[in-house]
Amino acid sequence: MRKFKRTAVAAAGLLAFSGIAAGAAQAAGLQTMETQGNYQTDCHTAQTQQELDMAVGHHVTIDHCEADGPGSMVIFYS
């Protein structure tokens, strides 16, 4: 019975921690933009950075990119 209680408490703690981490990621407030390109090779290039800066209107920091379908990607930036 004690093992079960310890396991339940540990599981509840992990669940709470993952919720806090998810909330922190949302609080970071990353913006997104869809564009053409391969997320693996085009994400952190000078051309992508320049195009994103021009589109937003000021310098931004690219966090990461994800695939959005064939030939397109989503850029996450702050």
DSSP file (Angstrom, degrees, kcal/mol; ACC not computed):
  #  RESIDUE AA STRUCTURE BP1 BP2  ACC     N-H-->O    O-->H-N    N-H-->O    O-->H-N    TCO  KAPPA ALPHA  PHI   PSI    X-CA   Y-CA   Z-CA
    1    1 A M     >        0   0    0      0, 0.0     4,-2.0     0, 0.0     5,-0.1   0.000 360.0 360.0 360.0 -37.7    0.0    0.0    0.0
    2    2 A R  H  >  +     0   0    0      1,-0.2     4,-2.7     2,-0.2     5,-0.2   0.893 360.0  53.6 -66.6 -38.7    2.9    2.4    0.8
    3    3 A K  H  > S+     0   0    0      1,-0.2     4,-2.7     2,-0.2    -1,-0.2   0.915 108.1  51.0 -60.5 -41.6    4.4    1.8   -2.6
    4    4 A F  H  > S+     0   0    0      2,-0.2     4,-2.5     1,-0.2    -1,-0.2   0.917 110.7  47.8 -62.5 -43.9    1.2    2.6   -4.3
    5    5 A K  H  X S+     0   0    0     -4,-2.0     4,-2.5     2,-0.2    -2,-0.2   0.917 112.8  48.5 -64.5 -43.1    0.9    5.9   -2.4
    6    6 A R  H  X S+     0   0    0     -4,-2.7     4,-2.5     1,-0.2    -2,-0.2   0.911 112.7  48.7 -63.0 -41.4    4.5    6.9   -3.2
    7    7 A T  H  X S+     0   0    0     -4,-2.7     4,-2.6    -5,-0.2    -2,-0.2   0.908 111.4  49.5 -64.5 -41.9    3.9    6.0   -6.8
    8    8 A A  H  X S+     0   0    0     -4,-2.5     4,-2.3     2,-0.2    -2,-0.2   0.906 112.1  47.8 -64.4 -41.5    0.7    8.1   -6.9
    9    9 A V  H  X S+     0   0    0     -4,-2.5     4,-2.2     2,-0.2    -2,-0.2   0.913 113.0  48.5 -65.9 -42.4    2.4   11.1   -5.2
   10   10 A A  H  X S+     0   0    0     -4,-2.5     4,-2.4     2,-0.2    -2,-0.2   0.913 111.9  49.2 -63.9 -42.5    5.4   10.8   -7.7
   11   11 A A  H  X S+     0   0    0     -4,-2.6     4,-2.4     1,-0.2    -2,-0.2   0.904 110.7  50.1 -64.4 -41.0    3.0   10.6  -10.7
   12   12 A A  H  X S+     0   0    0     -4,-2.3     4,-2.4     2,-0.2    -1,-0.2   0.895 110.4  50.8 -64.2 -39.4    1.0   13.6   -9.4
   13   13 A G  H  X S+     0   0    0     -4,-2.2     4,-2.5     2,-0.2    -2,-0.2   0.918 110.7  47.7 -63.8 -43.9    4.3   15.6   -9.0
   14   14 A L  H  X S+     0   0    0     -4,-2.4     4,-2.4     2,-0.2    -2,-0.2   0.902 111.8  50.5 -63.8 -41.1    5.4   14.7  -12.5
   15   15 A L  H  X S+     0   0    0     -4,-2.4     4,-1.8     2,-0.2    -2,-0.2   0.912 111.7  47.6 -63.2 -43.0    2.0   15.7  -14.0
   16   16 A A  H  X S+     0   0    0     -4,-2.4     4,-2.1     1,-0.2    -2,-0.2   0.912 111.6  50.6 -64.8 -42.0    2.1   19.0  -12.1
   17   17 A F  H  X S+     0   0    0     -4,-2.5     4,-2.4     1,-0.2    -2,-0.2   0.901 109.2  50.4 -64.0 -40.6    5.6   19.7  -13.3
   18   18 A S  H  X S+     0   0    0     -4,-2.4     4,-2.2     1,-0.2    -1,-0.2   0.869 109.8  51.6 -66.5 -34.6    4.8   19.0  -16.9
   19   19 A G  H  X S+     0   0    0     -4,-1.8     4,-2.2     2,-0.2    -1,-0.2   0.892 109.8  48.8 -66.3 -39.4    1.8   21.3  -16.6
   20   20 A I  H  X S+     0   0    0     -4,-2.1     4,-2.3     2,-0.2    -2,-0.2   0.908 111.1  50.3 -65.6 -42.0    4.0   24.1  -15.3
   21   21 A A  H  X S+     0   0    0     -4,-2.4     4,-2.1     2,-0.2    -2,-0.2   0.904 110.4  49.4 -63.1 -41.3    6.5   23.5  -18.1
   22   22 A A  H  X S+     0   0    0     -4,-2.2     4,-1.9     1,-0.2    -1,-0.2   0.904 110.9  50.3 -65.2 -40.4    3.8   23.7  -20.7
   23   23 A G  H  X S+     0   0    0     -4,-2.2     4,-2.2     1,-0.2    -2,-0.2   0.886 109.0  51.5 -64.3 -38.5    2.5   26.9  -19.1
   24   24 A A  H  X S+     0   0    0     -4,-2.3     4,-1.4     2,-0.2    -1,-0.2   0.887 108.0  52.1 -65.8 -38.6    5.9   28.4  -19.2
   25   25 A A  H  < S+     0   0    0     -4,-2.1     4,-0.5     1,-0.2     5,-0.5   0.894 111.7  46.3 -65.1 -39.0    6.3   27.6  -22.8
   26   26 A Q  H >< S+     0   0    0     -4,-1.9     3,-1.1     1,-0.2    -2,-0.2   0.873 109.0  55.5 -70.0 -35.7    3.1   29.3  -23.6
   27   27 A A  H 3< S+     0   0    0     -4,-2.2    -1,-0.2     1,-0.3    -2,-0.2   0.773  91.7  72.0 -68.0 -24.8    4.0   32.3  -21.5
   28   28 A A  T 3< S-     0   0    0     -4,-1.4    -1,-0.3    -5,-0.1    -2,-0.2   0.804  95.8-145.8 -61.3 -27.0    7.2   32.7  -23.5
   29   29 A G    <   -     0   0    0     -3,-1.1     2,-0.2    -4,-0.5    -3,-0.1   0.904  18.8-169.7  68.0  46.3    4.9   33.9  -26.3
   30   30 A L        -     0   0    0     -5,-0.5    48,-0.2    46,-0.1     2,-0.2  -0.503  12.0-142.6 -68.0 134.2    6.6   32.6  -29.4
   31   31 A Q  E     -A   77   0A   0     46,-3.1    46,-2.5    -2,-0.2     2,-0.3  -0.560  13.5-145.3 -90.1 160.4    5.1   34.1  -32.5
   32   32 A T  E     -A   76   0A   0     44,-0.2     2,-0.3    -2,-0.2    44,-0.2  -0.929  16.1-177.6-129.0 154.9    4.7   32.0  -35.7
   33   33 A M  E     -A   75   0A   0     42,-1.5    42,-3.2    -2,-0.3     2,-0.4  -0.966  19.1-139.0-148.9 133.7    4.9   32.7  -39.4
   34   34 A E  E     +A   74   0A   0     -2,-0.3     2,-0.3    40,-0.2    40,-0.2  -0.751  35.0 152.8 -92.8 140.1    4.3   30.3  -42.3
   35   35 A T  E     -A   73   0A   0     38,-2.5    38,-3.0    -2,-0.4     2,-0.2  -0.956  44.9 -86.6-155.3 170.4    6.6   30.5  -45.3
   36   36 A Q  E    S+A   72   0A   0     -2,-0.3    36,-0.3    36,-0.2     2,-0.2  -0.568  73.5  76.1 -82.2 148.9    8.0   28.4  -48.1
   37   37 A G  S    S-     0   0    0     34,-2.0     2,-0.6    -2,-0.2    -2,-0.1  -0.692  81.6 -69.8 139.4 171.6   11.1   26.3  -47.5
   38   38 A N     >  -     0   0    0     -2,-0.2     4,-3.1     1,-0.1     3,-0.5  -0.873  35.3-147.4 -97.1 120.4   12.6   23.2  -46.0
   39   39 A Y  T  4 S+     0   0    0     -2,-0.6     4,-0.5    33,-0.3    26,-0.2   0.756  95.0  53.5 -63.2 -23.9   12.5   23.5  -42.2
   40   40 A Q  T  4 S+     0   0    0      2,-0.1    -1,-0.2     1,-0.1     4,-0.2   0.851 124.2  20.5 -79.8 -34.5   15.7   21.4  -41.9
   41   41 A T  T  4 S+     0   0    0     -3,-0.5    -2,-0.2     2,-0.1    -1,-0.1   0.697 127.1  44.0-108.0 -22.8   17.9   23.4  -44.2
   42   42 A D  S >< S+     0   0    0     -4,-3.1     3,-0.9     1,-0.1     6,-0.2   0.475  85.8  89.7-104.7  -2.9   16.3   26.8  -44.5
   43   43 A C  T 3  S+     0   0    0     -4,-0.5    -1,-0.1    -5,-0.4    -3,-0.1   0.953  96.7  28.7 -64.3 -53.5   15.4   27.6  -40.9
   44   44 A H  T 3  S+     0   0    0     -4,-0.2    -1,-0.2    -5,-0.1     2,-0.2  -0.167  90.0 126.1-106.3  40.1   18.5   29.4  -39.7
   45   45 A T    <>  -     0   0    0     -3,-0.9     4,-2.2     1,-0.1     5,-0.2  -0.597  69.2-118.8 -92.9 159.7   19.8   30.9  -42.9
   46   46 A A  H  > S+     0   0    0     -2,-0.2     4,-2.5     1,-0.2     5,-0.2   0.861 114.5  54.7 -63.1 -36.2   20.6   34.6  -43.4
   47   47 A Q  H  > S+     0   0    0      2,-0.2     4,-2.6     1,-0.2    -1,-0.2   0.925 108.3  47.3 -65.8 -44.5   18.0   34.8  -46.1
   48   48 A T  H  > S+     0   0    0      2,-0.2     4,-2.4     1,-0.2     5,-0.2   0.914 112.8  50.1 -62.3 -42.7   15.2   33.5  -43.8
   49   49 A Q  H  X S+     0   0    0     -4,-2.2     4,-2.5     2,-0.2    11,-0.2   0.923 112.1  47.4 -61.7 -44.5   16.3   35.8  -41.0
   50   50 A Q  H  X S+     0   0    0     -4,-2.5     4,-2.3     2,-0.2    -2,-0.2   0.921 112.6  48.2 -64.1 -45.3   16.3   38.8  -43.4
   51   51 A E  H  X S+     0   0    0     -4,-2.6     4,-2.2     2,-0.2    -1,-0.2   0.895 113.2  48.1 -63.8 -39.7   12.9   38.0  -44.8
   52   52 A L  H  X S+     0   0    0     -4,-2.4     4,-2.5     2,-0.2     5,-0.3   0.917 110.5  51.1 -67.5 -42.9   11.4   37.5  -41.4
   53   53 A D  H  X>S+     0   0    0     -4,-2.5     4,-2.5     1,-0.2     5,-0.6   0.914 112.3  47.1 -59.3 -42.7   12.8   40.7  -40.1
   54   54 A M  H  <5S+     0   0    0     -4,-2.3    -1,-0.2     2,-0.2    -2,-0.2   0.896 112.5  49.3 -66.5 -39.9   11.3   42.6  -43.1
   55   55 A A  H  <5S+     0   0    0     -4,-2.2    -2,-0.2     1,-0.2    -1,-0.2   0.884 117.8  39.2 -67.6 -38.8    7.9   40.9  -42.7
   56   56 A V  H  <5S-     0   0    0     -4,-2.5    -2,-0.2     2,-0.2    -1,-0.2   0.831 107.0-124.5 -81.9 -33.1    7.7   41.7  -38.9
   57   57 A G  T  <5S+     0   0    0     -4,-2.5     2,-0.3    -5,-0.3    -3,-0.2   0.404  80.7  45.9 103.5  -1.5    9.3   45.2  -39.2
   58   58 A H  S   <S-     0   0    0     -5,-0.6    -1,-0.2    -6,-0.2    -2,-0.2  -0.963  99.0 -69.6-158.8 169.8   12.1   44.7  -36.7
   59   59 A H        -     0   0    0     -2,-0.3     2,-0.3    -3,-0.1    -9,-0.1  -0.470  52.9-179.9 -70.1 133.1   14.8   42.2  -35.8
   60   60 A V        -     0   0    0    -11,-0.2     2,-0.6    -2,-0.2    -7,-0.1  -0.837  27.4-118.2-126.8 165.8   13.5   39.0  -34.3
   61   61 A T        -     0   0    0     -2,-0.3    17,-2.2    -8,-0.0     2,-0.4  -0.934  22.8-136.9-109.1 120.6   15.2   35.9  -33.0
   62   62 A I  E     -B   77   0A   0     -2,-0.6    15,-0.3    15,-0.2     3,-0.1  -0.634  20.5-177.7 -76.2 125.5   14.3   32.6  -34.7
   63   63 A D  E     -     0   0A   0     13,-3.1     2,-0.3    -2,-0.4    14,-0.2   0.930  57.3 -44.3 -87.1 -58.6   13.7   29.9  -32.1
   64   64 A H  E     -B   76   0A   0     12,-1.3    12,-3.1   -21,-0.1    -1,-0.4  -0.969  48.8-127.3-163.9 172.2   13.0   26.9  -34.3
   65   65 A C  E     -B   75   0A   0     -2,-0.3     2,-0.3    10,-0.2    10,-0.2  -0.924  14.4-164.2-129.1 154.0   11.1   25.7  -37.4
   66   66 A E  E     -B   74   0A   0      8,-2.1     8,-2.9    -2,-0.3     2,-0.1  -0.963  32.4 -96.5-134.8 153.5    8.6   22.9  -38.1
   67   67 A A  E     -B   73   0A   0     -2,-0.3     6,-0.3     6,-0.2   -29,-0.1  -0.429  30.1-178.1 -68.1 141.7    7.3   21.3  -41.3
   68   68 A D        -     0   0    0      4,-2.2     5,-0.2     1,-0.6    -1,-0.1   0.137  63.0 -59.2-124.4  15.9    4.0   22.6  -42.5
   69   69 A G  S >  S-     0   0    0      3,-0.5     3,-1.7     0, 0.0    -1,-0.6  -0.730  92.5 -22.0 129.5 179.9    3.6   20.3  -45.5
   70   70 A P  T 3  S-     0   0    0      0, 0.0     3,-0.1     0, 0.0   -32,-0.1  -0.443 132.0  -3.2 -64.4 119.2    5.6   19.7  -48.6
   71   71 A G  T 3  S+     0   0    0     -2,-0.4   -34,-2.0     1,-0.2     2,-0.3   0.599 116.8  90.5  78.4  11.7    7.8   22.7  -49.3
   72   72 A S  E <   -A   36   0A   0     -3,-1.7    -4,-2.2   -36,-0.3    -3,-0.5  -0.965  48.4-173.4-138.7 158.5    6.6   24.9  -46.5
   73   73 A M  E     -AB  35  67A   0    -38,-3.0   -38,-2.5    -2,-0.3     2,-0.5  -0.956  23.0-127.1-144.9 160.6    7.5   25.5  -42.9
   74   74 A V  E     -AB  34  66A   0     -8,-2.9    -8,-2.1    -2,-0.3     2,-0.5  -0.962  23.9-150.6-110.0 126.8    6.3   27.3  -39.8
   75   75 A I  E     -AB  33  65A   0    -42,-3.2   -42,-1.5    -2,-0.5     2,-0.5  -0.854   2.8-156.2 -99.1 128.9    8.9   29.6  -38.1
   76   76 A F  E     +AB  32  64A   0    -12,-3.1   -13,-3.1    -2,-0.5   -12,-1.3  -0.923  28.1 159.9-102.9 123.9    8.7   30.1  -34.4
   77   77 A Y  E      AB  31  62A   0    -46,-2.5   -46,-3.1    -2,-0.5   -15,-0.2  -0.918 360.0 360.0-141.4 164.7   10.3   33.4  -33.3
   78   78 A S              0   0    0    -17,-2.2   -16,-0.1    -2,-0.3    -1,-0.1   0.323 360.0 360.0-129.5 360.0   10.4   35.9  -30.4
